[in-house]
Amino acid sequence: MVPYGGGVTFMQNGDYFGNHTDHERHHRELARHSKRDADAYHRYEADVMKQTRIIRPFLMRTPPDPTSFKPRDIRELIAMAKAFSGMGEVGLADTMRFWTMSIGDFLEEYFESDVVKAHLAGSGIIGTALGVYSPGTAYVLLHHYMGDVDGSIGSWGLARGGMGAVSNALAGAFKSFGGTVQCDAEVAQVIVKNGKAAGVALINGDEIYSRIVVSNLDPKRTFLKIMDEGDLPKDLVRKAKNFKIRGSSGKLNIALDGLPTFNGLPEDSPLCLGEKHFIDSLPRMERAYDDWKSGTWSKDPYVDMLIPTQVDPTMAPPGKHMMSVFVQYAPPMIDGREWTSEDRDAFGKTVIDQISSYSPNFKDLILHCEVRSPQDIENEVGLTEGNIFMGELTFDQLLFNRPFPGYAQYRVPPVKGMYMCGSGTHPGGGVMAAPGANAAREILMDLKRTSLVPEGYDDD
């Protein structure tokens, strides 16, 4: 991992807000916009970290079934109760309120500067079909704060060589233990015999047999696309159909002939190494969400833009750069119909025009631009509606409700030997591998290989 720091939100009046990694510089930057906000930031940071400390221990634990009387479920419920009861009555009330409130309302309790609130609010809406004033988005912010780089909680970093390096590392480890990776092998159906998983049938007609099948596809794709409804109970099919997994994000990958400059920002500023945003108020962010609700892409989008080649030169030839642009909001369908090439071009132009209004030489540096709508992302990599979290991170779809009540322990109870992992299971999306690790632990338990199970877990 290559850590990167900083970030900047550009303002319409020509100014900007810089998110410095150095504590003192960050305090001075906050005070430049609002002395009150500079002081409030310490309280904000402490309160968010308090919530992070509460939830992080549960990321690598299988959620308990609150309707079960199994000793293991009871112990997990007791552990969860102890964690929350230790906060006291006021702390518990604050936590429950935090998990259910909007990121906009949460930030307005601390800050008065529009640009400060806008800069921090982005983490509450990234990848989700909700606006800054939608209930539940405060938790989405927390989900982005829980990670760490080299033990630094809340830090961000890049996989050297691009995100494909993570997949290659996993594949390499798997192959080193004798595993085989088969690509271009789309699954048509999970083979079920006598209530047990028996393998998978591929689109090309091949059949691969196994007593264990693990799906890291999202819940809709798993239960509604590659499994026969006749092999599943009706309530599971109904829950899969009702699971919230709405596409909201588009993507631009741009090859550049050099580094763009940005208005008001020195070329050697450390802020250039971090992410860049071009919306400076919560109302503008909410209007971007209004466009999505109306069935079109945001005409003034929230953009999370990064030039990773500044800290990882392996991703482009010498002197060239690659720009990654994550865009909120883009709907999976345009006014109820599929995206056309004209829609895609217009969407890309909207994003490029917004960036270029803050960067005078940006358009002249573009060598190639790859535009991806949610529909493209689904068709290319199999994410339903292009949703990066494989299901929204709202309170009704977290912990023992993820993906659905009664199915949160990585097993598919009606089909023995069938398992779920991936971001559609607890604890959700993000590059952390927790869902896969948790699912692997449950599979090992079922195989009775308890010597490989972490201390504190058993197979009751």
C-alpha positions, -999 to +999 in steps of 0.1 A: +000+000+000+012+035-009-004+060+016-015+093+002-026+123+022-044+155+019-072+166-005-089+197-016-124+210-023-125+239-048-150+267-044-169+287-069-155+320-056-119+309-066-109+298-031-105+263-018-105+242+013-074+221+019-075+189+039-039+187+052-024+157+069-003+178+092-024+186+123-013+222+127-017+231+091-051+215+090-062+236+120-050+268+104-068+259+072-100+253+091-096+285+110-091+304+077-126+295+068-141+295+103-123+298+137-154+281+153-150+252+129-113+248+137-122+243+174-152+221+166-131+198+144-114+183+175-148+174+190-160+160+156-130+139+151-132+125+187-169+116+183-164+099+149-134+079+163-155+069+193-181+054+169-153+037+149-139+021+181-173+006+188-179-010+155-144-021+144-142-051+168-173-065+152-160-064+116-143-097+119-170-115+138-200-134+125-232-115+134-253-132+160-288-144+151-310-126+176-337-152+173-314-181+180-308-198+214-275-214+203-247-207+229-225-190+203-253-166+192-261-158+228-224-151+236-221-128+206-253-109+216-239-106+252-206-093+238-225-068+216-246-057+246-215-052+268-199-030+241-229-008+238-238-007+275-203+005+283-211+038+266-237+047+292-272+060+286-261+092+269-235+075+248-259+048+237-285+074+227-259+093+207-248+061+189-283+050+179-290+086+167-257+086+147-264+054+130-298+066+118-293+103+110-281+120+078-246+131+072-258+166+065-276+169+099-247+153+117-221+178+102-243+208+109-242+200+146-204+208+144-196+232+116-208+264+101-187+267+069-204+254+038-172+242+022-160+223+053-193+205+055-193+197+018-157+184+020-165+160+049-200+150+036-186+132+005-177+101+025-214+098+036-228+095+000-200+077-020-214+046-036-249+049-022-282+060-037-288+085-009-284+122-006-266+142+021-299+147+040-310+111+037-313+092+070-285+066+074-258+084+055-239+093+087-230+056+091-218+055+055-192+081+065-182+059+095-177+030+071-151+050+052-133+060+084-129+025+097-100+015+075-063+020+081-030+021+064-001+006+084-021+010+116-031+046+110-069+045+113-089+066+089-059+069+065-062+062+028-038+045+004-033+031-030-024-004-041+009-001-059+002-010-096-035-002-093-064-020-077-058-050-099-027-056-077-050-066-049-068-092-070-034-105-083-021-109-048-051-129-037-049-151-068-012-156-063-017-167-027-045-190-038-025-206-066+005-211-042-017-235-022-027-255-053-058-235-062-069-230-098-084-197-111-107-200-141-116-167-159-142-161-185-163-188-169-197-172-161-219-193-139-254-201-153-266-220-122-256-235-089-262-273-091-283-285-062-290-321-055-312-334-026-309-301-009-271-299-011-248-278-033-232-301-058-213-276-080-219-251-108-230-252-144-212-226-166-227-206-195-206-226-220-222-259-208-193-271-186-201-284-151-178-282-122-186-304-092-179-296-055-195-302-022-189-265-013-200-235-034-191-200-023-206-170-040-192-135-037-217-121-062-242-097-047-274-112-031-297-104-060-274-120-085-268-150-063-304-159-054-322-145-084-298-152-113-277-182-106-299-203-083-332-220-092-361-205-072-373-240-067-343-248-046-350-218-022-378-210+002-402-183-009-393-160+019-356-160+008-366-152-028-389-124-016-361-109+006-336-110-023-361-092-046-366-065-019-329-060-011-319-024-017-290-024-042-295+007-063-269+020-087-258+056-082-222+060-094-204+064-126-167+063-134-142+081-157-107+068-163-086+095-181-052+092-196-033+125-195-003+139-213+009+157-182-002+170-149-031+195-149-029+227-129-057+240-107-069+275-100-054+290-068-033+259-060+005+259-064+017+231-086+039+217-058+012+218-032+009+186-012-029+189-015-025+180-052-015+144-041-049+138-026-085+136-038-101+167-054-137+178-052-157+205-070-189+210-050-186+235-021-220+232-003-245+207+010-274+222-011-254+217-043-248+181-033-285+176-025-294+190-059-270+165-075-291+138-058-323+154-070-311+148-106-306+111-098-341+108-084-354+124-116-338+096-136-307+114-150-271+120-142-262+150-120-257+181-140-235+195-112-220+162-100-201+154-068-167+142-081-141+123-061-111+127-084-075+114-079-043+112-099-028+081-085+003+082-108+016+111-086+024+086-058+025+054-079+045+060-112+041+024-122+006+031-135+016+052-165+046+058-189+071+085-179+057+119-182+021+106-185-006+104-158-038+086-151-068+103-135-095+083-117-128+101-114-156+086-093-189+104-099-221+108-079-248+106-092-255+084-122-286+063-124-287+027-136-314+037-162-320+070-179-357+079-175-365+042-173-346+032-204-311+018-210-281+042-214-272+050-250-238+060-264-251+096-266-261+095-229-226+082-220-209+109-240-230+136-225-224+123-190-186+123-196-188+158-210-206+170-179-179+157-156-150+169-178-166+204-181-169+206-143-132+197-138-120+220-165-138+250-150-113+247-121-083+235-143-074+257-173-051+232-191-071+200-182-089+194-215-057+200-235-040+172-217-066+145-223-053+116-244-081+092-239-112+090-217-130+059-207-166+066-194-185+040-174-222+042-164-237+020-137-251-001-166-216-006-181-202-015-147-229-042-142-223-056-177-186-057-174-179-069-138-213-082-126-222-057-099-260-053-099-267-017-110-230-010-106-235-007-068-199-009-053-212-020-019-235-048-033-263-033-012-269+000+006-253+004+040-284+015+058-294+003+093-319-021+080-292-039+060-264-040+085-251-066+110-276-095+114-298-079+088-271-082+061-280-093+036-313-104+052-326-115+086-320-152+091-293-153+064-265-132+079-241-160+089-227-166+054-246-199+050-276-205+028-295-227+053-319-243+028-289-255+006-262-273+026-228-265+013-238-232-002-222-201+012-222-163+007-193-138+010-186-105-006-197-070+002-234-080+003-227-098+036-215-084+069-198-060+074-203-046+039-183-030+011-147-017+011-113-032+004-109-050+037-116-087+029-136-090+062-167-107+046-145-133+029-125-140+060-156-144+081-172-167+055-140-188+054-141-192+091-177-205+090-168-229+062-138-242+083-161-248+112-186-267+091-156-288+079-148-295+115-113-281+110-115-263+143-077-263+148-077-236+121-104-215+137-094-184+158-095-187+195-129-177+210-150-194+183-164-229+183-189-248+163-219-249+186 
